[in-house]
Amino acid sequence: MNKKILLIVLLALVFIISTFIFLDRNSTKDHTLTIGCISIFSGEIATYGKETKQGIALALDEINNSNILQGKELAVQYEDSQFDAKMGVQAINKLILVDKVPIILGAFSSRVTLAIAPIAEKYETVLMSASATADSIKNSGDYIFRIVPPNKVQGEVAAFFARENLKAKKAAVYYVNDEYGQGLSKEFTNIFTMNGGKVLFSEGFSLGQKDFRTTLQKIKKLEVDILYFPGQAIEIGLILKQSKEIGLNTIFVGADGSYSPDLIKIASDAASGAYFTLMSMGFGVSDDMIKQFNDSFKKKYNEEPTVYAAYAYDAMKIIGQVISKNNFDAKDIKKGLYDLEEYIGVTGLTKFDQHGEVDKNYYVYEIKDNKFILSNKQF
């Protein structure tokens, strides 16, 4: 074989190999549908991101194994907000402008969701949160959805529970001073006073604050029946711990932002007996469905599922169902969510109204034996 023929053969082999590589890469690309997720994966409250990812991963296994996407596979590109609005903005810009995802699951918190919602709306990218509860999210735009009820509902539940069940007459309100805490404290105060209670103290604290003793001493002197203190796990854990240290004996009622094992680690036995309003699993759906989810979760992670893992799981399952029936673009996914028939999931029944909102309720949990347990004192 002369050199000319050898060169032609070698070039042909290079062409064939390159073609196979190109086809294989494009085949993988064509068969993978990637969406985004923004949650808290680092920092003091990274447990929320862990729980989010656990729920999503379990749902992804079920979606991809079921072949409802007809041979295609769903994947998630995760971005860390670090519970910071600026980082959330960076994350969503990357997911939309670089990764070009049509839908993003997130953000975890209300503060980050409110910061990124205008960007999602501007670029007509669907944003669906499984945890953000601030009331104003309702008006964030046509592409904004959430599968959790708003703070208006949560504040009402806390107020009715305090008045009707705990028989509280005098309350103090000490809240994280952002839209989340302000909205909850306002709704709680309105409903509590409308039903004959009196709020003797109301003040905000800062996210990241470490010392609450001066304010807690003021509250102690008022001898209130309850302290309503919506906030995040780190600060609420410190408030419980420092309340015990100064001898503030009252009933504590908090909100869903505090739902984390970190709170119990910080407060230790000072957390025992505190109440919290939370979304819940299993209301309006069969026990078999809940058992199957619990069993699958424990098999995969060797631990009990949390409420936030359950909501992330349901959000991912809803996304998978909608994508399976629509084109993989934001406008079709948005239409599919609005057209979604009532979805029966482990967190209850989900159907979006014209604002991308759902009709669900909150329930009261109590800390017992270092765990959040559904209270038997529902009003």
N, C-alpha and C positions, 0 to 999 in steps of 0.2 A: 504494500500500500504506500503510494507516494505521499509526500508531505501535504500536497494540495487536498487529496481525498481525506487524509487524517484530520486536517484543519476543518473541513466541512462537517465531518462526523462529530468532532468535538463541539463545534458551534451548534449543531443540531441537538446534541445532548444537553448543552447549557440552556437552549431555548425550551426544551421539553421540561427540564427540572424547574426552571423559572416559572413556566406556565402552571405546573402543579402547585408550586408554593403560592402563586398569586390566587389560583382558584381556591386553595384550601383556606387562605386568609379571608378571602371574600365570602366563602361559604360560612366560616365561623361568624364573621361580622353580620351576614345576612340572617343568620339563625339566632342571634342574640339580641334581645330587646332590653336596652338599659334605661332604667329610671334612676332618679336621684333620691337621696335621703340626707337631711340635715338634722343632727341631734348633738348631744353633749357627750363627746367621747374622751375628754380629758378635763382635768381640774378637780375641784373638791366634790362636785356632784356628778361625776362621770358614771355613776351607777345607773342614772337615767338612760344614758346612751347604750350601756350594756343591755338593759332591759329592752330598749327599742330594737336593738340589733337581734336579740334572741327571738323576739316575736316575729320579726321580718324573716329571719333565716328559716324558722320552722314553716312559715307560710310558703316561702319560696320552694322548699323541698316538696311540699304537697302540690303546688301549682305545676312545677316542672315535671314531677313524676306522673301527674294526671294527664299530661299531653293535651290540656284544653287549649293550648296555643298552637296546636297542630304542627308539631315538629320543631317549633321555635322554643327558645329558652329565655326566661326572664332573669335579669341580673340587676344588681343595685350598686350604684356608685355612692359611697358614703363620704360625707364631708362634716368636719367638726366645727360647731359654732362656739364651743368653749363657754356657752351660756353668755355670749357677748354679741350685742347687736351688730357691731362692725365686722366681726368675724363671720356672722351670719350673712351679711351683705356680700362679703368676699366669696363665701361658699356658693351662694345662689348665682352670682355672676359667672363663676366658673362652670357650674352645672348647666346653665342656660347657654352661655356664649362659647364655651370650649367643648363641653361634653354633649351639648345640644339635646338634652333630655326633654321629653314632652310633659313629664309629670314629676313632681318632687314630693316625697313624703316628709312632712315637717312643717315648721321647726318644732322642737320639743316644747319650748316655753312661749308664753304670750309675748314677752318683750322682743324676742327674736322674730317670731312670726309677724308681729306688727311692723318690724323693720324691713322684712323681706317681701311682704305681701304686695306693696306697690310695684316692686321690680317684677314679680311674677305676672302681675296684671299688665304692666307695660309691655312685656315681651310675649304676652298671651301664652303663658306656661301654667299648667295646672299645679296648684299648691294645695295639699291636703294634710292637715294636722291631725294627729291622734292624741293630742294632749293640751293644746293651747286653748284657754278658756275665757280670755278677756272679751267682754261684751262687744267692743268696737270692731272685733274681727268680722262680725256679721256684715259690716258695711265696707269691707276691704276690696270687693270687686267680684266680677262675674266668674273669675277663674279660681276663686278661693273657697275651699271646702274644709270642714272638720267633722269628725265623727264623735266628738264629745259635746255635751251640753255646755252652755255659757255660764259665766259667773252669776248672772242674775238668778238662775235656778239654784245654784249652789248656796248663794247668800240667803235665799229664802228658806232653804232646807235647814241651814244652820240656825236661823232665827226662830223658826217654828219649833225646832228640836229644843232650843234653849228655853223657850217660853212654855210650850205644851208638855214636854217630857221632863225637863230638868226643873221646871217651875221657877226659873230664874226671874227675878224682878229688877235687879240692878246689874248692869254689865259695864265692863271696860273694853275698849277696842284698841288694839295695838297691832298695826299692820305694816307690811313692807311697803315703802312709799314709792310705788310705781303703779302703772295702770291696773295690773293684776290685783294688788292689795287694795288700792283705792276703790275699785269697782266692788270688790267683795265687802269691804267695810261699809260702803254707802248702802248697799242692798240690805246687809244685815241690820244696820241701824234703822233703816226705814221700816222694815217688817217688824223688828223687835219693838220699836216704839209704837207702831200702829196697833200692836196687840197688847198694849198696856205696860210694856217694860220701859225702863229708863237707862239711857247710856250716860254714865257719869264722867267718862273720860274717853277721849279719842285722839290718837297721835300716831304718826308714822315713824318707822325706823329705816335706816339705810341698809341696802344689800351689802353684805360684807362687814357690817358692824359686829363688834365682839363683846362689848360691855353694855348691858341693859339695866344694870342695878339701880341707877338713879331713878329711871322711869318706873321700874318695878316697885321701888319703895313708895312712890306716889300712889300707885295703884293699890298697894297693900293698905295704906291709910284709909282708902275709900270703902274697904270691906265689901267689895262687890261679890255677887253670887257666881259670876263667870267672867273669864277673860277670853274674848274672841281675838285670835291672833293669826290671821292668814299670812303666810310667808313661805320661804323656802326652807329646806330641811336643816341646813347648817345653823341659821339664825334661830329657828324655832327650837332646835335642840338646846342651844345655849340659853334661850329664855326659860325653858323648863328647868334646866340645871340651876341657873342663877335664882329662879323663883324659890326653889327648894332651899337654897343656901341662905336666903334672907327670911325664910319662913312665910312666904306668900302662900296661904292656903285658900285655894279657890278651885273651881272646876274650869279646866282648859278646853276650849273648842277651837280647832284649827281647820285647815282646808287642804285640798289635794296637792298643793305645791310642796307640802311637807312629807308626803308619802315616800319614805326612803329608809332603808336600814341605817343610813348615816345618822338620822335623827336619834334613833335608839342607842347607837354607839356613843353619841355625844351626851345625851341626857341620862343614859343608864336607867336606874330605877325611878328617876324623877319623871320619866315619861309614862309610867304606869297609871292607867286610869284616864289619860287624856283622850278626847274624842276628836275625830276628823271626818269631814265630809269628803267622800271619794266616789268616783265612778265605780261600777261594780261589774262582776261577771255573773252570768247565769239568770238574769231576770227576763222572763218572757221567752226563754228557750228551754229545750229539753235537758234533763239531767244527763242523758246519754251523750249529748254534744259536749257538755262541759267535762264529763269524765274522759271522753276521747282526747280532748285538748290537753287536759291535765296529764293524762298518761303519756301522750306523745312528747309533751314538754319535759316531763321528768325523765323519760327514756333518753332524750337528746342531751339534756343538761344536768341531769342528776340533782335537780332542785325544783322547788315549787314555783309555778309561774306567778308573776306579779300582775297587778291590774294594768300597768303600763305595757308590759309584754303582751298582754291579751289585746289591748287596743291597737298596738302596732301590728299584731297578727291579723286582726280583723281588717285593718286598713289595707294591708298588703293583699289579703284575699279579695277584697272588693276591687282593688286595682287590677288584679289578675283577671277577675271575672269580666270587668268592663273592657279590658284590652282584648280579651278573647272574642268579643262581639263587635269590636270597632277597629278602624284603622289606627295604627300606632302614631297618631299625631295629636297635638294638644286639643284642637277644636273638636275632634271626634270623641276623645276621652272625656272632655268637659260635657259634651252632649250626653254621652253614655252615663255619666254620674247623675246628671239631672233626670235622666229617663230611668234610672235604676229602680226596679221593683223592690219592694221591701226586702232587704238583705237580712237573713237570719244568721247571726254570728254569736260568738261566745260572750260578747259584751251586750247582747240584746238585739233589738230590731233597728236597722239603719235604713232610713229613707231621707234623701235630701230635699229641702224645700227650695223656694226660688232664691234664697240667699246662701245656699250651700250649707244650711244648718240642719241639725237633727233634733228630734224630740225624744230625749232620754232624761233620766233622773239621776240624782245623787243619793247616796246612802251613807249612814253613819257607821264609822268604824271606831273601835276602841283598842288601845294598846293594852294587851294582857300577855304576860309571860314573854315579854320582849318580841311580840308580834302584833301586826295590825289584824284585828279580827272583827268580822261583821258583828255589830252590836245587836243585842236582843232588845234594845231600847228604841227601835224605830218608832217614830210617832205616827 
